[in-house]
């Protein structure tokens, strides 16, 4: 017992020194960073208020994040998460937010995404808007959900993500000229990847940003009537991604606008073929309110007939079948809209049958009423034209 006590007496100072050393080591450890203030989801009646909130929130969330060496940060246009379209308000929000963040987070310089800003970017600000889902808890009124995400370009890591809501009365949902002219919606895998990137589901974004910046530049040229520049931009994109649907439709639109109808038809055939290979055709056929007649804007009815001729011929050549589904905007009774949407689908099959002998065997029509609206406001104007549409879903013909 005495021997144990002596041993304990000899090692006690060592234990004390060790404990004190541990305590001293803990004492010099730097204090933890202050917690990031919680971000309150708010509702805004105008764009400046929404932009101020997003700017403040991003600043708070990035307070303890090391800044990138490359100070230029590209900012995307706010595109529709549901239709991939860009509106004038989506573009205005991009401009306002870039200017506000540049002032608030200097020396970082936030600029609209283009070829120059995407080059060597280390951070990027992704942005979209969407109609809220029925499960979202909202204040009374009609709202548009705005979402932004700051991401690392080299990894796709989401540094922070902010949601807020803007009064739909302050947001113009009518597409810009390029998207208004487009024969298809761009809700393909690339669009889904863009939306998924904001949830951290994407890989390295450098190539995605480079492609998107080239596209934004070409679209800007198209909307400024610089068609030679637009054609070159869309052609450059196809060198990297030959079946890129937005580049193909950009070429189609440019050829059509400049009177090169044969080249336009060829570009549209390639666009249809790419859609069939991908398993879906999102041809944009817009109808007058309450009927099966096409909207009579400019030469759209002439283009529609060209499109349907192409769809019928390419589907037959590839030996595929297609389910044609009509849709209606959210106004009127469910029963009325079920009938109307079916009639729209049937009118399209009849139109295709005029130039395709086996259309009745390959194309089957159905109606979904307003069960699958994209905008869902029931405004019955250009802002919800996408809800009065017909969709094509490609499938094998076995058991048709």
Number of C-alpha atoms within 10 A of each C-alpha: 6 7 8 9 9 11 11 12 11 11 11 12 11 11 12 11 12 12 12 12 12 11 11 11 10 10 10 8 8 7 7 6 8 8 9 11 10 9 16 11 11 14 18 18 15 15 19 14 14 20 23 15 21 23 21 15 21 21 15 15 19 15 16 12 10 7 14 13 10 12 15 22 27 27 25 26 26 26 25 24 22 19 17 22 24 23 24 17 20 25 16 15 22 26 18 15 24 24 17 17 23 17 14 16 17 10 12 17 18 26 23 23 27 22 18 16 20 27 17 14 22 21 29 26 27 25 25 25 24 20 19 17 9 7 6 7 8 14 10 6 8 14 22 21 17 25 19 21 23 23 23 19 23 15 15 21 21 21 17 18 20 20 18 21 25 22 17 18 13 14 19 12 20 19 19 17 16 21 21 16 15 17 23 21 21 22 19 19 10 14 18 15 17 22 21 13 20 25 16 17 13 18 15 14 22 21 14 16 24 21 19 19 22 22 23 19 18 28 26 17 19 24 14 13 14 14 20 14 17 26 21 14 22 25 18 17 21 18 10 10 12 14 18 20 23 22 26 24 26 29 27 27 25 23 21 17 15 12 11 13 14 12 15 23 19 15 21 24 21 20 26 27 21 18 22 22 13 13 16 20 26 18 22 21 23 22 21 14 16 16 14 19 13 16 16 12 7 8 9 16 16 10 14 19 16 17 20 22 19 23 26 25 19 18 21 16 10 12 12 18 23 26 18 22 23 30 29 36 28 23 17 12 10 15 10 13 23 19 17 23 28 22 20 29 27 22 16 21 22 16 17 24 19 14 17 21 13 15 22 13 12 23 26 18 22 20 22 20 26 25 16 13 20 20 22 21 17 17 13 18 13 12 17 20 24 22 25 28 22 28 21 24 17 21 16 13 13 7 4 11
